[in-house]
């Protein structure tokens, strides 16, 4: 057991922005939705029983971009918001958090997406979305900042933009450009079943880019969904049904328990960091954001198991800190805060 889980060498590789490791190629470009989350002012209630709501910036790819930037990395966001007060507010939040917004577009004909989300007393998340259609769904291929995509060391995306046209074709085009430019493709499906026409459509849509991804992050719930009920804790299920020949790293987030990792040569588990949870919104985004922050400065990280485990413990700590405060983006920690909690926790 060690009280200092991150080696000096790893700190120099992934955490020193003035060092050689932060090269021009360390940019992470995040593609997808940017929206307003409305969260109840009290916890443990259904949406119908909530007395009032407060607004917060949301959208998984946007959360990931802000996480990377707050840790000291280089991140850009590509997406579309409405030409409205909420859209301008969201873009200002990205800009304030040092995210490159040159790939953001404004839509004068569609509103910024809204999502009402709560954690009920039984621990289940409840969602209700307003996007019929919302601006994020209307990003067209001709609006894509192709030069920005080409600069990405890592191109990160989810599955929400795959639900409807024209955003689906735009995401396919962006992935093709990124792969041809030598970018690593990072994919977090971020299943939101109410947004899909059917379960079958969701499985087909999520799997449509699965084999192109170099890095995939999923949850146990998503494993069960994609395998139609198989045990999410069974390594054989993960390796035979979800791991594919082009994949370099498959991560399974396990909340407070930590995470599991699978590569072509090894697999294992990294423990979580125990904290008192206030709001779990954005924890998974913080986890993958912190992982990509480390990978962006050491692109072959997944080939060294010791270094990978150190990076994943860092990511677990980042996710843990995010649940100690309300909201996703406001709760995302700085690198110093993550290092502080890591110094206080033991690691195996």
PEBELLIN-V605667 format. One record per residue. NEAR is the number of other C-alpha atoms within 12 Angstrom. D_CENTER is the distance of its C-alpha to the mean C-alpha in Angstrom with 2 decimals. Layout:
near=(NEAR | NEAR)
d_center=(D_CENTER | D_CENTER)
This chain:
near=(8 | 14 | 16 | 22 | 33 | 35 | 24 | 14 | 18 | 28 | 28 | 19 | 31 | 41 | 38 | 24 | 24 | 16 | 16 | 16 | 26 | 28 | 22 | 20 | 29 | 34 | 39 | 51 | 52 | 54 | 54 | 50 | 50 | 52 | 45 | 42 | 35 | 33 | 38 | 30 | 24 | 23 | 27 | 24 | 24 | 27 | 28 | 18 | 17 | 22 | 15 | 18 | 23 | 20 | 25 | 31 | 41 | 42 | 47 | 43 | 47 | 50 | 52 | 55 | 54 | 51 | 50 | 50 | 42 | 34 | 37 | 34 | 43 | 42 | 47 | 45 | 48 | 47 | 51 | 47 | 45 | 35 | 24 | 22 | 18 | 29 | 34 | 27 | 24 | 41 | 39 | 21 | 29 | 40 | 24 | 17 | 32 | 24 | 36 | 33 | 34 | 25 | 32 | 38 | 35 | 34 | 26 | 18 | 19 | 26 | 29 | 41 | 39 | 34 | 33 | 32 | 40 | 35 | 28 | 23 | 15 | 12 | 15 | 16 | 22 | 27 | 26 | 23 | 25 | 24 | 29 | 18 | 26 | 36 | 38 | 47 | 42 | 39 | 40 | 29 | 27 | 17 | 26 | 32 | 32 | 26 | 18 | 32 | 41 | 29 | 30 | 41 | 39 | 46 | 50 | 51 | 54 | 46 | 42 | 37 | 47 | 40 | 39 | 28 | 21 | 25 | 35 | 31 | 26 | 34 | 45 | 31 | 27 | 42 | 42 | 24 | 27 | 35 | 26 | 20 | 22 | 20 | 33 | 42 | 45 | 46 | 45 | 43 | 43 | 39 | 35 | 34 | 27 | 19 | 27 | 22 | 16 | 14 | 21 | 16 | 22 | 29 | 29 | 21 | 31 | 37 | 31 | 23 | 35 | 34 | 23 | 30 | 36 | 39 | 44 | 45 | 46 | 40 | 34 | 30 | 25 | 34 | 38 | 23 | 28 | 32 | 25 | 17 | 15 | 21 | 20 | 27 | 23 | 19 | 26 | 17 | 21 | 33 | 27 | 15 | 23 | 36 | 33 | 24 | 20 | 20 | 29 | 34 | 44 | 43 | 46 | 42 | 41 | 30 | 36 | 29 | 22 | 34 | 39 | 35 | 40 | 37 | 32 | 21 | 17 | 21 | 28 | 23 | 29 | 35 | 29 | 33 | 36 | 26 | 25 | 14 | 24 | 22 | 35 | 36 | 41 | 43 | 44 | 44 | 50 | 50 | 52 | 53 | 54 | 48 | 51 | 57 | 50 | 49 | 47 | 43 | 37 | 34 | 37 | 24 | 28 | 33 | 21 | 22 | 23 | 23 | 29 | 40 | 36 | 37 | 45 | 47 | 45 | 53 | 49 | 47 | 51 | 51 | 51 | 46 | 47 | 43 | 34 | 27 | 23 | 31 | 36 | 44 | 46 | 30 | 34 | 46 | 43 | 31 | 32 | 21 | 22 | 36 | 29 | 20 | 32 | 34 | 21 | 18 | 26 | 21 | 28 | 20)
d_center=(29.41 | 28.42 | 27.67 | 26.11 | 23.44 | 22.32 | 25.17 | 26.65 | 25.93 | 22.18 | 22.26 | 24.10 | 21.76 | 18.39 | 19.36 | 22.36 | 21.59 | 25.31 | 25.68 | 26.03 | 22.60 | 20.93 | 22.42 | 22.12 | 19.81 | 16.99 | 15.17 | 11.52 | 11.48 | 8.62 | 10.24 | 10.39 | 11.22 | 12.21 | 14.34 | 16.33 | 15.76 | 19.20 | 19.41 | 22.84 | 24.79 | 25.71 | 23.82 | 24.61 | 25.92 | 25.36 | 24.56 | 28.26 | 29.44 | 27.33 | 29.89 | 27.68 | 24.14 | 22.45 | 19.97 | 16.65 | 14.14 | 11.20 | 8.99 | 5.27 | 5.36 | 7.91 | 6.55 | 4.52 | 7.99 | 9.95 | 8.82 | 9.97 | 12.97 | 13.99 | 14.16 | 16.46 | 14.66 | 14.95 | 12.34 | 13.16 | 12.01 | 13.80 | 14.52 | 17.41 | 18.63 | 22.09 | 24.88 | 25.26 | 24.99 | 21.52 | 20.24 | 22.02 | 20.77 | 17.07 | 17.78 | 19.87 | 17.14 | 14.96 | 18.24 | 19.22 | 16.15 | 17.11 | 14.56 | 16.59 | 17.24 | 19.77 | 17.83 | 17.73 | 20.52 | 22.47 | 24.07 | 27.50 | 27.90 | 24.86 | 23.32 | 19.86 | 18.04 | 18.51 | 17.08 | 19.07 | 17.40 | 19.21 | 19.43 | 22.93 | 25.52 | 24.97 | 21.31 | 20.05 | 17.50 | 19.27 | 17.98 | 20.13 | 19.08 | 21.24 | 20.54 | 23.79 | 22.89 | 20.59 | 20.13 | 16.62 | 18.32 | 21.08 | 19.62 | 22.28 | 22.48 | 25.17 | 22.93 | 20.41 | 20.59 | 21.38 | 22.37 | 19.00 | 17.35 | 20.09 | 19.36 | 15.89 | 15.97 | 12.50 | 11.40 | 7.80 | 7.80 | 7.71 | 11.08 | 12.07 | 13.73 | 15.64 | 17.57 | 20.14 | 22.00 | 22.00 | 18.20 | 18.20 | 20.72 | 19.07 | 15.83 | 18.25 | 20.13 | 17.29 | 16.29 | 20.02 | 20.46 | 17.64 | 19.04 | 22.56 | 21.71 | 20.63 | 16.88 | 14.71 | 12.55 | 9.05 | 8.14 | 6.06 | 8.95 | 7.99 | 11.79 | 13.65 | 17.15 | 19.17 | 17.94 | 19.31 | 23.09 | 23.40 | 21.94 | 23.42 | 21.85 | 18.36 | 19.01 | 20.54 | 17.89 | 14.97 | 17.28 | 18.44 | 16.15 | 15.65 | 18.46 | 17.31 | 14.10 | 14.65 | 11.58 | 10.17 | 8.25 | 10.03 | 11.82 | 15.60 | 15.94 | 14.32 | 16.66 | 19.55 | 18.82 | 18.51 | 21.56 | 23.44 | 24.08 | 24.13 | 23.60 | 19.95 | 21.45 | 23.69 | 22.86 | 25.15 | 23.27 | 19.99 | 21.98 | 24.32 | 22.28 | 18.70 | 19.13 | 20.59 | 22.73 | 20.41 | 17.54 | 17.34 | 14.83 | 13.69 | 11.87 | 12.62 | 11.28 | 14.42 | 13.91 | 16.85 | 18.25 | 15.71 | 14.45 | 16.22 | 16.08 | 18.04 | 19.36 | 22.53 | 24.62 | 23.38 | 21.36 | 21.07 | 19.50 | 18.47 | 19.42 | 17.51 | 18.77 | 20.92 | 20.67 | 21.90 | 19.16 | 19.61 | 16.55 | 13.62 | 11.57 | 8.15 | 8.88 | 6.32 | 3.56 | 6.57 | 7.25 | 5.01 | 5.62 | 9.10 | 9.52 | 9.06 | 11.26 | 13.78 | 13.72 | 14.30 | 17.53 | 18.55 | 17.53 | 19.65 | 18.28 | 17.86 | 21.62 | 22.64 | 22.03 | 23.07 | 20.79 | 17.82 | 18.71 | 19.01 | 15.58 | 14.11 | 16.38 | 15.14 | 11.49 | 13.11 | 15.08 | 12.32 | 10.80 | 14.47 | 15.39 | 12.86 | 14.73 | 18.03 | 17.94 | 17.48 | 14.72 | 11.12 | 11.77 | 15.30 | 14.42 | 12.05 | 14.56 | 16.39 | 17.07 | 20.51 | 19.44 | 17.36 | 20.38 | 22.71 | 21.35 | 21.14 | 24.78 | 25.72 | 24.24 | 25.60 | 23.89 | 25.32)
